[in-house]
Amino acid sequence: AVEATGKKNLIMAGVTTSVCLVYPVLSAIAAGYQVQAVMDASGSPSKLAEDVSWRRMENAGAILTATDLVIAELGQDWSTSVGSQLIQVLFQHVLPSISA
């Protein structure tokens, strides 16, 4: 399904980093996609599993990122209608959870 879109840049997250994210990220990179892995939208049952997963993805060429960075990058210009909607999501849903 992704291939049919013709897009080459993917933003990925998973329930668990070590099981649900790392292997799809590695597969996507091997297939020629540029991947941003959203690290604060995923997690692992142990610090070791998380650390190893991060290293594997980064060493394979993934860009490790965070939800607020992805939203800022997608929005780019907060004065547009899309940017205005994204900044609302950022302040209502993402930043409050970071400060909690």
PyMOL commands that set and color helices and strands:
alter all, ss='L'
color gray80, all
select helices_A, chain A and resi 2-5+17-30+39-41+47-60+67-75+81-99
alter helices_A, ss='H'
color red, helices_A
select strands_A, chain A and resi 9-12+34-38+63-65
alter strands_A, ss='S'
color yellow, strands_A
deselect
rebuild
show_as cartoon
